[in-house]
């Protein structure tokens, strides 16, 4: 497989972490199965229809869709031949760009083409008229920038501060401290956070902690799971393994031995 990761244009850098592309090689014969993990970010996936459909839990997915926060792992199946473009958004993107409450898409997805048509954009046609990666990324970026300009009123500086603080602390910030700093009640803080991010601040903190540990595994920055657990403030190794299985669908050791990761938080399952 061929994987590339690309930076977003400057005018979208506060809302998009990166673009990515994944293509099968010429020797592909069998269908491929990939597993997504809880990553704390929504995203977008486009698969050219002539390369075949995508399936999740035996449900056919739209050829272009946006998805919300994932609270658990999930499997996606591709055909033997595929050519996919993806976007990894920052946590604020669904509310800031599209204007709807982020929790509406938690553990779910929706067809982006239908949304774009309501805005007067023939997005699918634009993407299918060219095989150029640059042109496709430009078309996606132009549409997302159009949406962002229309929905600037949905930016929430307080919630953006909370997201940043939780991420920087790797999920180990005290919620009461954030509430007091932002001068919000617990109920108001949780309601606004779910609207802006899609999940509760406590769950986002748990996923941030899992992601911090996962990154150490990717980089080989650990010697024992016990050390990794304590470095990331898990109660013990068992607590860490339970959390890892919840969000990744396998144990840390299984992930190291059986996965062939191409894209962040989106790895091929090896049977």
Helices and strands as residue ranges (DSSP letters): E 2-6, G 10-12, E 16-23, E 32-36, E 43-47, G 49-51, E 55-56, E 59-60, E 64-67, E 74-78, E 83-89, H 93-93, I 94-98, G 102-105, E 109-111, H 112-118, H 123-128, H 133-150, G 152-154, H 157-168, H 175-182, H 186-197, H 201-219, H 225-231, H 237-248, H 252-258, E 259-263, E 266-269
